[in-house]
Amino acid sequence: MSRSRHWAWVLWLAWAVPMAGMGAPPGSKPTPSTPTYRWVDEQGDVHYSDQVPPEEIKQRRTKLDAQGREVGVVEAAKTPEQLRREQQLRQLRTQQDKILAEQRDRDLSLLRTYRSEQEMYRALQGKLDTLDGLVKINEANRQRQQDLLRGHEQRAADLERQGQPVPQALRDNIAATRRQLAEFGERIRRLEADKREITERFAKDIARYRAIAAQQKNTSTEALGAGLFDFGGGSKQDNQEIVISAIPCAIGPVCNRAWSLAKQYVLKSGGVDALSLETERILQTAPPANDDQFGLTVTRIAGRTEDILFLDVRCRPSSVGEALCAGAGVREVRLGFKPYIEAGLAGGGSASVPR
């Protein structure tokens, strides 16, 4: 339909609507009207019709009532590429939800296991005391084996100075004692490594406990994390080109470096000084407090040979929040994630960060 026919349609509506209720006899039932659709074709021409031609099915169209008011929307048919990207996004978010749910379970377990930070420190000290006791036992055993070895080696040296052969039994005792010394040394090394690992784990748990305890002041234990995992802006955003903010990285030093770059990106793009949650698998800013704010989350999704770093955006569950998540600013944040990581890994500095 040309633009001139469009205006003819508008003029017809202006005449037909006032007349619609005048011709029906008293007591008669109104006949249901066929909906009218409005769409714009690839050439930019506007069309109105109660029948949409098959070649125009792919176009987005609005449904109009008898008064010409918009009463519904039929979205454009999605291309195979759009459908593929939608499926990829759903899969990434499913894996992300699993990681976040596991973290929430750990948070709840911390709150149920410990009543205060002081109790956590006492538990840590108890574990360290137990390991220290085992270290002392193994050190005492190693010292006894050291003394025994010294005696064996002294006897062997005396025999050699006298020009006598060292008996095979003495040689075997020396070898066995040396093996025992090595075993006790390895046990002590493992125990010391356990002490460092437990201390580091407790330090992270205590920091997390402090954060969730502060959050718990404003919510119940059962509601802990409610709203943190709501990624708003679904319908409006998904009707546009979907941006997959994800990058694979080889497991090991490369991915660890990419994870550090992801943290830099989140802090700069989110305009925050610190993260509300930082673990080996999650980087998360505070949830948006207002409709004009958004939050960022990066999850490290584990694979067999490579991990995937996936960035997602959280907006408030409101029309303003959805519009924000579907807007140009959030789109720029999504688009900038992968180039930023790639530039950092390439050693050529980092790409620009959206402001």
MARDOTOR-926922 format. One record per atom (N, C-alpha, C): x, y, z; residue in one letter. Coordinates in steps of 0.2 Angstrom, whole numbers, plus 5000, padded with zeros to 4 digits. Layout:
BEGIN
XYZA...
***
This chain:
BEGIN
500449945000M500050005000M500450065000M500350114996S500750174995S500550225001S500950275002R500750325007R500150355006R499950364999S499350404998S498750355000S498850294999R498250245001R498250245008R498850255011H498850255019H498350315021H498450375018W498050425021W497350415019W497150385013A496450365011A496150325017A496550275019W496350235025W496150275031W496550315033V496450365038V495850405038V495750435032L495150475031L494550425031L494550365028W493950315029W493850305036W494350295040L494150275047L493850335050L494050395049A493750455052A492950465050A492850435044W492150435042W491750375045W492050315044A491750255046A491550255053A492050275058V491950265065V491350295068V491250365066P490550395069P489950355066P489950335060M489350305057M489250225059M489750205063A489750125065A489150115069A488950155074G488450135078G487750165076G487650195070M487050225068M486650185064M486950135060G486550095055G486250035058G486450015064A486149955067A485449965070A484949925069P484349935072P484349925079P483849945083P483849935091P483849865092P484249845097G484149775100G484549725096G484849745090S485249705086S485949695089S486249635088K486949625091K487449645086K487949675089P488549695084P488849635081P489049645075T489449595072T490149595073T490549545075P491249545077P491649575070P492049625072S492449645066S493149605065S493349605059T493949575058T494549615059T495049595063P495549635065P495949665058P496249715059T496649745054T497349755056T497849735051Y498549735053Y498849795049Y499349815053R499749875050R500449845050R500849855044W501549835044W501949875039W502549875039V502949915035V503449865031V503349865024D503749825020D504549845020D504849805016E505649815016E505749875012E505249905008Q505349965005Q505150025009Q504950015015G504750075019G503950095018G503650055014D502950075013D502450045018D501950085020V501550055026V500950025023V500749965026H500149925023H499649915029H498949915026Y498449905031Y498049845028Y497849795031S497449745028S497249695034S496649655032D496449605037D496749535035D497149535029Q497549475027Q498249495026Q498649455029V499349475028V499649425023V499949445017P500149405012P500749365014P500849305012P501349255014P502049285014P502149325009E502849355008E502949415014E502449435017E502549485022E502449455029E502349395030I502349365037I502949375041I503549385038K504149395041K504149465044K503749515042Q503749575045Q503449585051Q503649625056R503349645062R502649685060R502149665064R501549705062R501149715069R500749765068T500249785074T499549765072T499149755077K498449735076K498049795078K497549815074L497149875076L496449855077L496049895081D495349885082D494949925077D494349925078A493849965073A494050035073A494250055079Q494450135079Q495150145077Q495550095075G496150115073G496650115078G496450085084R496950085090R497350025090R497950025092E498449965092E498149925098E498049865097V497849815102V498249755103V498749755099G499249695099G499749705094G500249655095V500849655091V501049585089V501149575083V501449515081V502149525078V502649495082E503349505080E503549475074E504049505071A504249475065A504549405065A504449365060A504749295060A505549295061A505749255065K506549255067K506849215061K507449245060T507949205055T508249145059T508449095055P508849045058P509449065062P509749115060E510349145064E510049165071E509549205071Q509249235077Q509049175081Q508749125079L508549065083L509149035086L509649025082R510248995084R510549035090R510549095089R510849135095R510449135101R509749135100E509349135106E509449065109E509549015106Q509648945109Q510348945113Q510848985110Q511448985113Q511449025119Q511049085119L510949125125L510649085130L510149045129R509749005134R510148955137R510648925133Q511048875136Q511548905141Q511848965139L512349005143L511949025150L511349045149R511049075155R510849015160R510648955157T510548895161T511148875165T511748875161Q512348855165Q512548915170Q512348975169Q512449025173Q512049025179Q511449005178D510948995184D511148945189D511448885186K511648835190K512248855194K512748895191I513348915195I513048965201I512649005199L512349055204L511949025210L511548975208A511148935213A511648895217A512148865215E512648835219E512948885224E513148945222Q513448995226Q512949015232Q512249015230R511749035235R511748985240R511748915238D511748865242D512348865247D512948885245R513548885249R513448945254R513148995252D513049055256D512549035262D512049005260L511548985265L511848935270L512248885267S512648845272S513048875277S513448935274L513848965279L513448995285L512849025283L512449055288L512149005293L512048945290R511748895295R512248865299R512948865297T513448825300T513748875306T513848935304Y514148985309Y513649035311Y513749055317R513349115320R513649175320R514349175319S514749245319S515449225316S515749285314E516449275312E516849245317E516749265323Q517149235328Q517149165329Q516549135328E516449065327E516849035322E516849065316M517249045310M518049045312M518249095315Y518949105317Y519149045322Y518649025326R518848975331R518848905327R518348895323A518348835319A519048835315A519248885312L519848885308L520448865313L520448895318Q521048885323Q521048815325Q520448785326G520348715328G520648665323G520548685316K520748645311K521548645310K521748705311L522548725311L522848685317L522548685323D522848655328D522948575327D522448545324T522448475323T522948465318T523048505312L523548495308L524248505311L524348555315D524948565318D525148505323D524648475326G524848415330G525048355325G524748345319L525048295315L525748315312L525848375311V526548395309V527048385314V526848395320K527348375326K527448305326K526948265326I527048195326I527548165320I527448195314N527848175309N528548195309N528548255312E529248285313E529648245318E529348225323A529648175328A529848115325A529448085321N529548025318N530148035313N530148085309R530648095305R531348105308R531348145314Q531948145318Q532248085320Q531748035322R531947975325R532347935319R532047935313Q532247905307Q532947935305Q533048005306Q533648035305Q534248015309Q534048005316D534547975321D534747905319D534247865317L534347795315L534847795309L534647835304L535047835298L535747855300L535847905304R536547925306R536947875309R536647835313G536947775316G537147725311G536647705306H536847655301H537447685297H537347745295E537947765291E538547775294E538547785301Q539147785305Q539547715305Q539047665306R539347595306R539647575299R539247595294A539547575287A540247615286A540247675288A540847715287A541447685291A541347655297D541847625302D542047565298D541647525295L541847465292L542247475286L542047525282E542447545276E543147565278E543247605284R543847625286R544347575288R544047515291Q544347455293Q544547415287Q544247435281G544347385275G543947325275G543347325279Q542947275279Q542347295275Q542047245271P541447255267P540747275272P540347315269V539747335272V539247275271V538947245276P538447195275P537847215271P537547175268Q536947185264Q536347205268Q536347175274A535747195278A535847265281A536447295282L536547365284L536447405278L536647385272R536447425266R535647435265R535347375266D534647375266D534247425271D534547425277N534347465282N534447535281N534947555278I535147625276I534647645271I534447605266A534047625260A533347635263A533147585267A532447585270A532347645274A532847665278T532747725283T532747785279T533147795273R533047845269R532347855266R532047795264R531347805261R530947825266R530947805273Q530547825278Q530647905279Q531247925279L531347995280L531048035274L531048015268A530748045262A529948045263A529647995266E528947985267E528748035272E529048035278F528848085283F528948155280F529448175276G529548235274G528948255269G528748205265E528148225260E527548235264E527448195270R526848205274R526848275277R527448295279I527448365282I527248415277I527548405271R527448455265R526648455264R526348395264R525648395262R525248435268R525448415274L525048445279L525148525279L525748545278E525848625277E525448655272E525448615266A524948635260A524248635262A524048585266D523348585269D523248645273D523648665277K523548725282K523548785278K523948795273R523848855268R523148855265R522948795262E522348795258E521748805263E521748785269I521248795273I521148865276I521748895277T521748965279T521549005273T521748995267E521449035261E520749025260E520448965261R519748955260R519348985266R519548985272F519249015277F519249095276F519849115274A519849195273A519249215268A519249175262K518649185258K517949175261K517949125264D517249115268D517049165273D517549185276I517449245281I517249305278I517649325272A517449385269A516749375266A516549315263R515849305260R515349305266R515549275271Y515049275277Y514949355279Y515449395279R515349465281R514849495276R514949485270A514549515265A513849495265A513749425266I513049405266I512649415273I513049425278A512749445284A512549515284A512849555280A512649625280A512049625275A512049585270Q511449585266Q510849555270Q510949505274Q510449475278Q510049525282Q510349585284K510049635288K509449655285K509449655278N508849685274N508449625271N508549565273T508149515270T508149455274T507749405274S507749345277S508249295275S508449245279T508849195276T508549155270T507949145270E507649105265E507649145258E507649215259A507549255253A508249285251A508749255254L509449275252L509549265245L509749315241G509949315234G509349325230G508749335233A508149345229A508249415225A508149415218G508149465214G508849475211G509349445214L510049455212L510149415205L509749365204F509849325198F509249345192F508949395193D508449415188D508749465183D508849435177F509149465171F508549495167F508349555168G507849595165G507949605158G507449635155G507449665148G507449605143G507049555145G507049495140G506649505134G506049525134S505649535128S505949585123S506049645125K506249695121K506949685118K507349655122Q508049645120Q508049585115Q507649535116D507649475112D507349495105D506949545104N506649565098N507249595094N507749615097Q508249655093Q508849595092Q509349615089E509949575087E510249555094E510249485095I510549465102I511249465102I511549495107V512249505108V512449445113V512949405111I513149345115I513849375118I513849395124S514449425127S514849365131S515149325127A515449265129A516149255125A516649225129I517249215126I517549155129I517749105124P518149045127P518849055128P519149025133C519849025135C520148965137C520748945135A521048885137A521148875144A520948825147I521048815154I521748815156I521948855162G522548865164G522748945164G523348955164P523649025164P523249075160P523049055154V522749095149V522049115151V521649065154C521049085156C521049125163C521549115167N521649145173N521749225171N522149235166R522249305164R521649335161R521249295158A520649325155A520149335161A520149295166W519749315172W519849375175W520549395176S520749455178S520549515174S520549505167L520349555163L519549565163L519249515164A518549515165A518349555171A518649545176K518549585183K518649665181K519249675178Q519349745176Q518749775172Q518549735167Y518049765163Y517349775167Y517249725171V516549735175V516649795180V517249805183L517249865187L517249935183L517549935178K517549995174K516850005170K516549955167S515949965164S515349975169S515449945175G514849955180G514950015184G515550045183G515650115187G515650105194G515950045197V515950025204V516650025206V516850025212D517450025215D517649945217D517049915219A517149845222A516549805219A516749735219L516149685218L515849665224L515149655223S514749625229S514849555230S515149515224L515249445225L515849435220L516349395223E516949375219E517149315221E517149265217T517349195218T517749175212T517949105212E518349075207E517949075201E517249075201R516749065196R516249125195R516249175199I515749225198I516049295200I515949345196L516049415197L515449445196L515249485202Q514549515201Q514549585205Q514249635202T514149695205T513549695209T513449745213A512749745217A512149755212A511649725214P511049725210P510849795209P510449815204P510249885202P509749905208P509949965211A509449995216A508850035213A509050065207N508550105203N508350075196N507850105193D507650085187D508150105181D508550155183D509050185178D509750155179D509750095183Q510450065185Q510449995182Q511049965181F511049895179F511649865183F511549805183G512149765187G512449715182G513049695183L513449655179L513649585182L513649535179T513849465181T514249435176T514849405178V515249365174V515249295177V515149245174T515249175176T515749135172T516149095176R516649055172R516348985172R516148965166I515748905164I516348855162I516348805166A516948755165A516748705160A517348695156G517248645150G517848595151G517848545146R518448495147R519148525145R519148565140T519748595138T519848665138T519248695139E519248775139E518548795143E518648845146D518148875150D517748935146D517148955147I516849005144I516749065149I516949125148L516749185152L516149215149L515649215153F514949245150F514749305154F514649355151L514449415154L513749425153L513349445158D512649455157D512449525161D511949555159V511749615162V511049605166V511049635172R510349635176R510049705176R509449705175C509049775175C508449755180C508149815182R507549805187R507049775183R506549735186P506049705182P505449755182P505549805177S505049855176S505149875169S504649915166S504649935159S505249985158S505450025163V506050065162V506650025162V506649975167G507249925167G507349885161G506749865158E506849825152E507049865146E506849935146A507049975141A507749995142A508049995148L508750005149L509149945146L508949885148C509349825146C509249815138C508749845135A508749845128A509049905124A509249945128G509550015125G510250005123G510450065120A511150065117A511650065122A511650085128G512150085132G512350015135G511849975136V511949905138V512149865133V511949885127R512149845121R512949855120R513149915121E513849935120E514249895125E513949895131V514349855136V514449775134V513849755132R513949685129R514449675124R514349715119L514749715113L515549725115L515649765120G516349775121G516749725125G516349675128F516649625133F517249585129F517049555124K517449505120K518049545117K517949595114P518549635111P519049655117P518849675123Y519249695128Y519649635131Y519349575132I519749525134I520249495129I520049495122E520449475117E521049525116E520949585117A521549635117A522049625122A521749615128G522149605134G522549545134G522249485131L522649425130L523149425125L523049475120A523549475114A524149515116A524049555122G524649595125G524749655122G524149675118G524249745115G523849795119G523749785125G523349835129G522649815129G522249855132S521549835132S521049875127S520549855125A520049885121A519749945125A519449985122S519050035126S518450005130S518350045135V517850015140V517250065139V516650045138P516050085138P515950125144P515750185143R515650235149R514950245150R
***
